[in-house]
Amino acid sequence: MPIYEVYTTREFDEDFNKLDNSEKLRVRKIIMQLSLRGDEIGKPLSGLSFFREKKFEGKRLYFLVYKDIFIILAIAIGNKKVQQATINRILIDLSEYQQYVFNIFNKKD
């Protein structure tokens, strides 16, 4: 089974830096799980198998799975209060995230 490469957005990095140490540790464990079994982790959102969330300690980690190129893009971390707004914003920006990932992929070759 191939290993997924996990990349993060600036928004994700900013959200991560606001977490306390125990939450950061939990997110690191989730990232490790994603690299090993990315398309099996979390719950699909908005009827899209590639757009997923993983719950932890009252928060949610939002990510996109690109199975064909074995890349995961961690987009944001949020709580239940902002869940729908975060999901809506990600859906609006899907094409931008896709372009970002394909730019990463093309630079690898």
C-alpha positions in Angstrom: 0.0 0.0 0.0 1.5 3.3 -1.0 2.1 6.0 1.5 0.4 9.3 1.1 2.3 12.6 1.2 0.6 15.1 3.5 0.8 18.8 2.8 -0.8 21.7 4.6 -2.3 25.0 3.7 -1.3 28.3 5.4 -4.7 28.3 7.1 -4.1 24.9 8.5 -0.7 25.9 9.8 -2.2 29.0 11.5 -4.9 26.9 13.1 -2.4 24.3 14.2 -0.2 26.9 15.9 -3.2 28.1 18.0 -3.7 24.6 19.5 -2.4 23.5 22.9 0.4 20.9 23.1 -2.0 17.9 23.7 -4.1 18.9 20.7 -0.9 19.4 18.6 0.2 15.9 19.5 -3.2 14.5 18.6 -3.1 16.3 15.2 0.4 14.9 14.5 -1.0 11.4 15.2 -3.8 12.0 12.8 -1.4 13.2 10.1 0.6 10.0 10.6 -2.6 8.0 10.2 -3.4 10.0 7.0 0.0 9.2 5.5 -0.6 5.5 6.1 -4.3 5.1 5.3 -5.5 8.5 4.0 -8.5 7.4 2.1 -9.8 5.3 5.1 -9.5 8.0 7.8 -12.3 10.4 8.7 -15.9 11.0 7.5 -16.7 12.1 3.9 -18.4 15.5 3.7 -21.0 17.0 1.4 -21.3 13.7 -0.5 -17.7 13.9 -1.7 -15.5 10.9 -0.9 -12.3 13.0 -1.3 -13.4 15.8 1.1 -13.2 14.5 4.7 -13.1 15.5 8.3 -11.5 13.8 11.3 -12.9 14.7 14.8 -10.6 15.0 17.8 -11.1 16.6 21.2 -14.1 18.6 20.1 -12.4 19.9 17.0 -12.3 18.8 13.4 -9.5 18.5 10.9 -10.6 19.1 7.3 -8.7 17.5 4.4 -8.8 16.5 0.8 -7.6 13.1 -0.4 -6.1 12.8 -3.9 -6.1 9.0 -4.2 -4.7 8.9 -7.8 -1.5 10.8 -6.8 -1.3 9.7 -3.1 -1.4 13.3 -1.7 -3.5 14.6 1.1 -4.0 18.3 1.7 -4.8 19.3 5.3 -6.9 22.5 4.9 -8.2 23.7 8.3 -8.9 22.9 11.9 -12.1 24.2 13.5 -14.7 23.5 16.1 -18.4 22.6 15.8 -19.5 26.3 15.9 -17.7 27.1 12.6 -18.2 23.7 11.0 -20.7 24.6 8.3 -18.9 27.9 7.4 -15.6 26.1 7.1 -17.1 23.4 4.9 -18.8 25.9 2.7 -15.6 27.9 2.2 -13.6 24.8 1.3 -16.2 23.8 -1.2 -16.1 27.2 -2.9 -12.3 27.0 -3.1 -12.0 23.4 -4.2 -10.5 24.3 -7.6 -7.9 26.4 -6.0 -6.9 23.6 -3.7 -6.7 21.2 -6.6 -4.5 23.6 -8.5 -2.2 23.9 -5.5 -1.9 20.1 -5.1 -1.2 19.6 -8.8 1.5 22.3 -8.7 3.1 20.4 -5.8 2.8 17.1 -7.7 4.3 18.5 -10.9 7.3 20.0 -9.1 8.1 16.5 -7.7 8.7 15.1 -11.2 
